[in-house]
Amino acid sequence: LGDDGLTGVVLSQEHNGSSKLTLDGVFIEIGADPRVDLPNQLGLDLNDVNEVIVDKAGATNIEGVFAAGDLTDASGDLKQTITASAQGAIAATSAYAYASEHPNSCEIQAMGYSLVEAD
């Protein structure tokens, strides 16, 4: 509701006798349950609430695999876009550093090979 900014919302059910609720702002939560199909397929370690366990750099228990955001245990209960964005920047920087130190890692992983020996 509101012409020049948010003044309220219309609820699907009445609250205190009215379906209109006067507000100054709204926070929208897209989802609270992490999607763990891919982490399970990759064999990533999860905690008891199905969050991917990461270190401060965003590294998981699988070498070369990094994670960030609401899917991880990195921010505890602070599940906000700004927090996830910061974690994404950290994990991306860590992944870049890893790929720089292991120049063939991305190509080898994508092709389904594991490195047995290097000259």
C-alpha positions in Angstrom: 0.0 0.0 0.0 1.1 3.6 -0.6 1.6 5.9 -3.5 4.9 7.6 -2.6 6.4 4.8 -0.6 5.3 1.9 1.6 2.6 2.6 4.1 1.3 -0.9 4.8 0.3 -4.3 3.4 -2.9 -6.2 2.9 -2.8 -9.6 4.7 -4.4 -12.8 3.5 -6.0 -13.1 7.0 -7.1 -10.5 9.5 -4.8 -9.3 12.2 -6.4 -7.6 15.2 -9.6 -7.2 13.2 -8.2 -5.8 10.0 -6.6 -7.2 6.8 -4.6 -4.0 6.4 -1.4 -3.6 8.4 0.3 -0.2 8.6 4.1 -0.5 8.2 7.1 1.7 7.6 9.2 -1.1 6.0 9.1 -4.8 5.0 11.9 -7.4 5.0 11.1 -10.3 2.7 12.6 -13.8 3.4 12.9 -15.9 0.3 13.6 -19.2 2.0 14.9 -20.4 5.3 15.7 -24.1 4.4 19.0 -24.6 2.6 18.9 -26.6 -0.6 21.3 -29.4 0.0 20.9 -31.6 -3.1 24.2 -30.5 -4.7 26.2 -30.4 -1.4 25.0 -34.0 -0.7 26.0 -35.1 -4.2 29.4 -33.5 -3.8 29.9 -35.1 -0.3 30.2 -31.8 1.5 30.1 -31.9 5.3 26.8 -30.5 6.7 26.0 -29.5 10.3 22.9 -30.6 12.2 20.7 -27.9 10.5 21.9 -28.8 6.9 24.3 -26.0 6.4 27.5 -26.6 4.6 30.4 -26.3 7.0 33.1 -23.9 5.8 36.2 -22.2 7.2 36.9 -18.5 7.2 38.0 -18.6 3.6 34.8 -20.4 2.5 36.6 -23.7 1.9 34.6 -26.9 2.5 35.9 -30.4 3.4 36.5 -31.1 -0.3 39.7 -29.6 -1.6 39.0 -26.9 -4.2 35.3 -26.6 -3.4 34.2 -23.3 -1.8 30.7 -22.2 -0.6 29.2 -19.0 0.7 25.9 -17.4 1.8 22.8 -18.8 3.5 23.8 -22.3 2.5 26.7 -22.3 4.9 27.4 -22.1 8.6 29.6 -19.0 8.1 27.2 -16.4 9.6 25.3 -18.3 12.1 21.8 -16.9 12.4 22.6 -13.7 10.4 21.1 -14.7 7.1 21.1 -11.4 5.2 21.9 -10.4 1.6 24.8 -8.2 2.6 26.3 -11.0 4.7 25.9 -13.5 1.9 27.5 -11.1 -0.6 30.5 -10.5 1.7 30.9 -14.3 2.1 30.6 -14.7 -1.7 33.5 -12.2 -2.2 35.6 -14.1 0.3 34.9 -17.5 -1.2 35.4 -16.2 -4.8 38.8 -14.7 -3.8 39.7 -18.0 -2.1 38.6 -20.0 -5.1 40.7 -17.8 -7.4 43.7 -18.2 -5.2 43.2 -22.0 -5.2 42.8 -22.1 -9.0 45.9 -19.9 -9.4 48.0 -22.3 -7.3 46.5 -25.3 -9.0 46.4 -24.2 -12.7 45.0 -27.5 -14.1 42.5 -28.1 -11.3 39.4 -26.7 -13.0 40.1 -28.5 -16.3 40.9 -31.8 -14.6 37.8 -31.7 -12.4 35.5 -30.7 -15.3 36.9 -33.6 -17.4 36.3 -36.1 -14.5 39.9 -37.0 -14.0 42.0 -37.1 -10.9 45.6 -36.3 -10.9 47.8 -39.3 -10.3 51.3 -37.8 -11.0 52.7 -34.5 -12.2 56.1 -33.7 -13.6 
